[in-house]
Amino acid sequence: MNEKENLKLETHCIIKKVLDGDSIIVQNIFTKEEKEIRLNGIDAPELKKCSKLLQDERETHLAGQLLMKLGRLSLNYLLTITKHEMPCTIAIEQSNSTDVYGRTLAYVYLPDGSCLNEKMIAEGYAKPFNKYYCGQLINYQKINIFAKQGKKGLYRVVKNF
């Protein structure tokens, strides 16, 4: 089975809320069902103190306050490239559809056909994340190299996050 056959598409969605640099709420326009989406394959810095922030502090050797500031920059960028009730399509890898918190892992496609996950990495506001399977991980790692080299987004402030 190739990767495209493994994707379940959900159309007729709108973005209801941006939670942070790698999570949003989407709603089906017909059923009104809402889903919390964790953007698959990416990770943005945390917005508040939590165990993940402590882990990131240990791994990056950056202060939690700085990481939270970076998290706000990531959130603000995501808010500039999305709009409330913006139409979107979500694509879910059927073999890997949820994270440990029950959030749906998905790629989010905007009306212009661009992938929100990829944009966040390309512009330097998120990094590739391999905790959950992601068919686009190798692509995201390549894109991240260019974001780092170009000092885009958060890479203007730090070398790693």
Buried (B, 14 or more C-beta within 10 A) or exposed (E): EEEEEBBEEBEEBBBBEBBBBBBBBBBBEEEEEBBBBBBBBBBBBBBEEEEEBEEBBEEBEBEBEBBBBBBEBBBEBBEEBBEEEBBBBBBBBEEBBBBEEEBBBBBBBBEEEEBBBBBBBBBBBBBBBEEBEBBBBEBBBEBBEEBBEEEBBBBEBEEEB
